[in-house]
Structures are given as structure tokens and as C-alpha cells.
Amino acid sequence: MDLHDFSGGEMYFNESLPEPVKILIQYAADHYGSGGAEQPLMIARAYAPDSLTVLVALYRFFYYQHRYADALGIAHRCLEVVSDKLQFSRPWPEMNMNCLGLGILTSMTLVRFYLLSLKGAGYLNLRLNKLDEGIAMLQKVAELDTQDRLGSRVLLEVAEGRQRRVDANFGKLTLVASQDS
């Protein structure tokens, strides 16, 4: 499957939003630098909790504020919302090509968004030093994105290298601790 094919449906940012939500998102964008963005984004989320546009705005806000745990929560919410829209019956670890294929019949762009959300969640887990979870998520993206259109493999290689270094250092610490006993 070619994840660069955008002919499969509407992009999330083209979704219809209630006027108050549009105003709140614009207000947040205009006041980001002065610290006035979070409250309007949270209000927008209350108005439209399943809006991918609102969720992406919140994700970006949290990410650029280095609030990675909050951004990770939003990434997981994106996975839930898209799973519902695509009628995925499996959690991400059990996702396979057959599930994605059925999702593509509904919307290629939502399938791509799902995989990008999974990649983002994987990256955030790495930033939060949750290497096992981050690597598992990136491995799943790499498994499903066979042509690496979303660029997860480089990130996965870096994460796996980091994991090997952590494991090697842990082994050295264990050896030292056992010698001290």
C-alpha cells in the first residue's frame, strides 16, 4: 500500500468544525507566544472531543511545550478516535495488514493518520524513557508501512541502538553488583 496516496478521503484538517471551535483554535494560535493557548484549546476539546483537528492542535501545543506525557495522552486519544472511525476492532499491537486493508476501504488518509499517531506515540515514549513501549510502537509502524513512507525505520534503528546500550550498561551494573556481594 502506498501511504503517500491521499485520494482516499478528506484530510483531518478539512473536517467541519463548529464556529466556536474554529475561533478557539485561531485564538490559541494567535496567543501561543504569550502563554494564552492552553485554555482555549481545552475548551475547544470540550466542544469537539473527537475532532482530529482539535486533538492535533492540542498534541502540537503539548509537544512544543515539552509536555510529552500530555502529548502522549493525546496521541493515544487520536488512535482511539481513528480506530472508531475506521472500525478497527483490534488494539494497535494486534493490528495487521488485513485490518489496515479494511480501513483503507473507508479512508486511506485516516489509515495514514492512524500510523502517524502510532509513530508519534512511539517517539514520545522514547522521549519519556519508555524504550520498550516506544520501540514496540515503532516496530508496528515499520511492519505495517512496508515501504517506510512514514520514515519510522530510522527512528526505530536509533531507538534500538539506544536500547542495546542501555541493556549493555545494565549488564555491566549487574556484574559489578554481583561482584560486590
C-alpha positions as CSV (number, residue, x, y, z in Angstrom):
1,M,0.0,0.0,0.0
2,D,1.3,3.5,-0.8
3,L,0.9,5.7,2.2
4,H,1.5,8.8,0.0
5,D,-1.8,8.2,-1.8
6,F,-4.1,10.9,-0.5
7,S,-7.0,10.2,-2.8
8,G,-8.7,8.0,-0.2
9,G,-10.7,10.7,1.7
10,E,-10.8,14.0,3.4
11,M,-7.8,15.2,5.5
12,Y,-8.5,15.7,9.2
13,F,-7.9,19.4,8.9
14,N,-10.7,19.7,6.4
15,E,-13.3,18.4,8.8
16,S,-16.2,20.6,9.5
17,L,-15.9,22.3,12.9
18,P,-18.5,24.4,14.8
19,E,-17.7,28.1,14.5
20,P,-16.8,28.4,18.3
21,V,-14.2,25.7,17.9
22,K,-12.7,27.5,14.9
23,I,-12.5,30.7,16.9
24,L,-10.9,29.0,19.9
25,I,-8.3,27.3,17.8
26,Q,-7.4,30.6,16.0
27,Y,-7.3,32.4,19.3
28,A,-4.9,29.7,20.7
29,A,-2.7,30.1,17.6
30,D,-2.6,33.9,17.9
31,H,-1.8,33.7,21.6
32,Y,0.6,30.8,21.7
33,G,3.6,33.1,22.3
34,S,2.0,34.9,25.2
35,G,1.0,31.8,27.0
36,G,-2.7,32.1,26.3
37,A,-3.2,29.0,24.1
38,E,-3.9,26.1,26.5
39,Q,-7.3,27.2,27.9
40,P,-8.9,27.9,24.5
41,L,-7.6,24.5,23.3
42,M,-9.1,22.7,26.3
43,I,-12.4,24.5,25.7
44,A,-12.3,23.5,22.0
45,R,-11.7,19.9,23.1
46,A,-14.7,20.1,25.4
47,Y,-16.8,21.3,22.4
48,A,-15.4,18.8,20.0
49,P,-13.7,15.9,21.9
50,D,-13.4,13.7,18.8
51,S,-12.2,16.3,16.4
52,L,-8.9,15.3,14.9
53,T,-8.2,19.0,14.2
54,V,-8.6,19.9,17.9
55,L,-6.6,16.9,19.0
56,V,-3.7,17.7,16.6
57,A,-3.7,21.3,17.9
58,L,-3.5,20.0,21.5
59,Y,-0.8,17.5,20.6
60,R,1.3,20.2,19.0
61,F,0.8,22.5,21.9
62,F,1.8,19.9,24.4
63,Y,4.7,18.7,22.3
64,Y,6.2,22.2,21.7
65,Q,5.8,22.9,25.4
66,H,7.8,19.7,26.1
67,R,4.9,18.3,28.0
68,Y,5.5,14.8,26.4
69,A,3.2,12.9,28.8
70,D,0.3,15.1,27.9
71,A,1.1,14.9,24.2
72,L,1.3,11.1,24.6
73,G,-2.2,11.0,26.1
74,I,-3.5,13.0,23.0
75,A,-1.7,10.6,20.6
76,H,-3.5,7.7,22.3
77,R,-6.8,9.5,22.0
78,C,-6.1,10.0,18.3
79,L,-5.6,6.3,17.9
80,E,-8.9,5.7,19.7
81,V,-10.8,8.2,17.6
82,V,-9.4,6.9,14.3
83,S,-9.9,3.3,15.3
84,D,-13.6,4.1,15.9
85,K,-13.9,5.9,12.5
86,L,-12.2,3.0,10.7
87,Q,-14.0,0.4,12.8
88,F,-10.7,-1.3,13.8
89,S,-11.6,-4.0,16.3
90,R,-8.1,-4.6,17.5
91,P,-5.7,-2.6,19.7
92,W,-2.5,-1.3,17.9
93,P,-0.3,-4.3,19.0
94,E,-2.7,-6.7,17.2
95,M,-3.1,-4.5,14.1
96,N,-2.2,-6.3,10.8
97,M,-2.3,-5.7,7.1
98,N,-5.8,-7.2,6.8
99,C,-7.1,-4.7,9.3
100,L,-5.4,-1.8,7.5
101,G,-6.7,-3.0,4.2
102,L,-10.3,-2.9,5.5
103,G,-9.6,0.6,6.9
104,I,-8.3,1.8,3.5
105,L,-11.7,0.9,2.1
106,T,-13.1,3.7,4.4
107,S,-10.2,6.2,4.2
108,M,-6.6,5.9,3.2
109,T,-5.9,9.3,4.8
110,L,-7.3,8.1,8.2
111,V,-5.2,4.9,7.9
112,R,-2.1,7.1,7.3
113,F,-3.2,9.4,10.2
114,Y,-3.5,6.3,12.5
115,L,0.0,5.2,11.6
116,L,1.4,8.7,12.1
117,S,-0.3,8.8,15.5
118,L,1.3,5.5,16.4
119,K,4.7,6.7,15.3
120,G,4.2,9.9,17.3
121,A,3.2,7.9,20.4
122,G,6.3,5.7,19.9
123,Y,8.5,8.7,19.7
124,L,7.0,10.3,22.8
125,N,7.5,7.1,24.7
126,L,11.2,7.2,23.7
127,R,11.4,10.8,25.0
128,L,9.8,9.7,28.2
129,N,12.4,6.9,28.5
130,K,9.8,4.2,28.0
131,L,12.0,2.4,25.5
132,D,10.2,-0.9,25.3
133,E,6.8,0.7,24.5
134,G,8.3,3.2,22.1
135,I,10.2,0.5,20.2
136,A,7.2,-1.8,20.1
137,M,5.1,1.0,18.6
138,L,7.8,1.9,16.0
139,Q,8.2,-1.7,15.1
140,K,4.5,-2.0,14.5
141,V,4.6,1.1,12.2
142,A,7.6,-0.4,10.3
143,E,5.8,-3.7,10.0
144,L,2.6,-2.1,8.5
145,D,4.4,0.6,6.4
146,T,6.4,-1.9,4.3
147,Q,7.8,0.9,2.0
148,D,8.8,3.1,5.0
149,R,6.8,6.0,3.6
150,L,6.4,7.5,7.1
151,G,10.1,7.3,7.9
152,S,9.8,5.2,11.0
153,R,12.7,2.9,10.3
154,V,15.5,5.4,11.0
155,L,13.9,6.4,14.3
156,L,13.5,2.7,15.1
157,E,17.1,2.0,14.4
158,V,18.2,4.8,16.7
159,A,15.9,3.6,19.5
160,E,17.0,0.0,19.1
161,G,20.7,1.2,19.3
162,R,19.9,3.1,22.5
163,Q,18.1,0.1,23.9
164,R,21.2,-2.1,23.2
165,R,23.4,0.5,25.0
166,V,21.1,0.6,28.0
167,D,21.0,-3.2,28.1
168,A,24.8,-3.4,27.9
169,N,25.2,-0.9,30.7
170,F,22.6,-2.7,32.8
171,G,24.6,-5.9,32.3
172,K,27.8,-4.2,33.5
173,L,26.0,-2.8,36.5
174,T,24.6,-6.2,37.3
175,L,28.0,-7.8,37.0
176,V,29.5,-5.1,39.3
177,A,26.7,-5.5,41.9
178,S,27.1,-9.3,41.9
179,Q,30.9,-8.9,42.4
180,D,30.3,-6.6,45.4
181,S,28.1,-9.2,47.1
